[in-house]
Amino acid sequence: MKIPLFIEVFGETAVGKSHFAASMPRPLIIDTTPKAESYVPARKVLGGEIKNRWFQCRSLKQVRVVLEQNLRRDDVATVVFDTSTDLVQLAKEEWLKEKGRERPLPFEYAEIYSKVDELINKVFEAKKNLVFTAIMKDEYIETVEGTKKTGRRVRSGYVKSPFMVDILIKISLVQKGDKIERIYKVLKNRFRDMTGDEWISQLDVSEGLWKGIVKLTGYSEEELIT
């Protein structure tokens, strides 16, 4: 049995999240952003294939339709949600409309998250890889004086995915001399023991992004869904 992968990649704007996602095997890209932000990087990777591999969805209903029409395609190996942050927002908007409400109570978010879980399950039932992208946001803390920024930037995506994914990667840009280098830091990899010698802390992209992912798993490419 071939192994489907669940990967999340997160980072600041324009660090290469969409490029990463579009570089995975035979992708079906579902853009949930309000301004179709993944189109340009996806087109650079996919070229003319983008016509059949990239879809903008502005509601969860549209997401379901795209999955229904495309999940069984033999030429699709990976489903991309770009971004999971916006996917949760679509789930929230649908839930609010169903309930006739302006906002959910904290405990009701479980019902919203269940809508995202249903989509995740559909992808794995179809035996496809799944890739989430996620953005960053300012971190806030509650103090005696009120809510204040900490000055840190933290991940803002589907709240459950860090616990669900096989591989979690943070992309950042680092200035090295006159050049800017893209760093892929591996924060979670369920295929490797983080305390052991086999742990790989950075994605090796010397042979391409997918080849680097294959190295992280320790499996052969033939054992994965490509």
Beta strands, then each sheet from edge to edge (+ up, - down):
strand 1: 6-10
strand 2: 27-31
strand 3: 54-56
strand 4: 78-82
strand 5: 129-143
strand 6: 146-156
strand 7: 167-176
strand 8: 179-189
sheet 1: 3+ 2+ 4+ 5+ 1+ 7+ 8-
sheet 2: 3+ 2+ 4+ 5+ 6-
end
